[in-house]
Amino acid sequence: MVEIERLTPHTWKNFLDAPTVLLVLGKEDCEPCTAWTQTLTIDHNQSVAAHEIRIGYIPLDAPGFAQFKIDHPWVSLVDVLPFNALFINGERGAEWAGGSIERLMKELKGRV
């Protein structure tokens, strides 16, 4: 089963250093963000889980993420939510807006 980790100002650094992670950026009142996280956990959890990928969520409107935004200035350019960033061994390898299992599988293919 795929579980989405709700990251905090204290957990995001260690999370991003894991071997393969999908970081989903959203906001608390973002309906497409909620739909995307539900899709990741319910609709296609077997295909996602097969890649042994950790998935984390940061609500950009939550307090306490100033250091995350400083360390990752590309976040200030995000204008469409949900936004996904695939990290491999701490390095950002791909990024895209919107929720699509097909896109996630395409990005994982050949990287993991």
N, C-alpha and C positions, 0 to 999 in steps of 0.2 A: 504494500500500500504506500502511496505517495503522501508524505506529510509536508505541509508548508510551515516553515519556521518563521514565526513573527519576530523579526530582528529588533533588537533594542540598541540604544547608544552604547551598551557594554558588550554586545555580542557580534556586531556586524564585522569587525576586523577579523576575528578568528574564522567566522563563516566564510569570508571571501578567500581565505587562504586554503580552504579545502580543495581536494583534487579537481572536482567538477561541480560547479554550482550554477544555478540559474537564479539571478537576483531579479525580482519583480518589484518595480517601483509603482506606487499608486497613491491614492488618497482615500481617506475614510469614507467619503460620500460618493465614490466613483463606482457607478453601476457596472461599467465594462470591466473594471478591476475585479470586482466581486465575481462576475461571470467567468473571467479568465482563471481565477484561483479555483473556482469550483470545477471548471473543466479539467484543470491539472490534477485535481484530487479524485474526481469521481469518474468522469467520462472516459478518460484514457489512461488511467493510472497504471495499467500493465505495461504499455509501451514506454511510458516515461520511467517507471521503476526499473525496467530492464537495463537502463543505462546507468544505474547506480549514481544518480545525480541528486544532489541536495538542492532544495528549493527554499529560498528565503524571500520574505516580503518586508519592504520598508514603506510605510505610509509617509509620504513627503510632507504632509501637514502635521505630523507628530512632533512634539518638542524634543530637543536633545540631540538632533542629528547634525549639528553645525560642523563637527569634526569630519563626519562622513562627507558632507558637501565641500569642505575645504580640501580634503584628500582626493576627492573625485570631482574636479571642476566641470567635467562633461555633464554632470547632472543638471547644471544650470541651463543647459541647452535643450533639455527634455521638455517637449511641449505637447506630446500626445501620450495619454495614459490608457491602459497600462503600458509600461515600458520594460523591456527585458534586456538584461545583460548577462551573457554567458561568460563565466570566468573559468579558466583552466589553470590550475596551480597558481592562483593569485593574479593571473594576467587576464585582462578583458580580451576575449577573442571574437565576440560578435555581439551585436545589439540590434534591436528592432522594436518598433512600436506595435501595439495591438496584441491580441491573443489568438494564436494559431498553433495547434499541435503539429500540423504539417511543417510549419516554419521551424519549430523547435526541433523536430526530428531531422530536418535538413541541416540545421546548424550542428547538431550532435554527430551526424554522419561524417566520418572522416576525422573528427576531433577527439572522439572518445573511443 
